[in-house]
Amino acid sequence: MISAIGARYAKALLDIVMARGSGVDPHKVLEELRSIGDMIDTSAALKSALLSPAVSPGRKRAVIERLIEPLAVAKPVRNFLFVIIDHRRITQLDSIVDAYDELLDQRLGFIQAEVTSASLLDERQRASLEAELSRLANRKAKAAYAIDPSLIGGVVARVGSIVYDGSVRGQLERLRVKLLSEN
């Protein structure tokens, strides 16, 4: 879930990365942030040290510097990590990464869609569905997929606040409501 703080920090980072002449690929920044977040999440000792108020910000920056050195991360990412360490916002890193991803898509003209299907969709079905969602939204749709067998068949797509329910479960529910209203 994206917090207000995460969104604010993500916007600041994206503004820096997307600034004219920055020379940094915003998609690469996203990959770097995700890999650093995964590194922190998978190491209990690292997470504990970064979250501990007993460890000075300078020591935390030194630890991060050593960890990201072999990754050759972009300088804005390195500096950004130092800022969130100094402001004790490292706990918000996952939220910042999610917000950065959403904001990047928005700036590039994409709209995010959540698609839930009763079974796994093949590439042709996904491409067709994304094309239709793009047409409906008047923007290029970027879909995240999930499976929910309780849908029985079909798909449910959420684009922003709009839900397109083409599932068998949804059709049965609409039929039930219609039959009940006729009595």
Summary of the structure (lengths in Angstrom):
residues: 183
radius of gyration: 21.2
end to end distance: 42.8
largest distance: 71.6
contacts: 507
relative contact order: 0.12
helix: 64%
strand: 14%
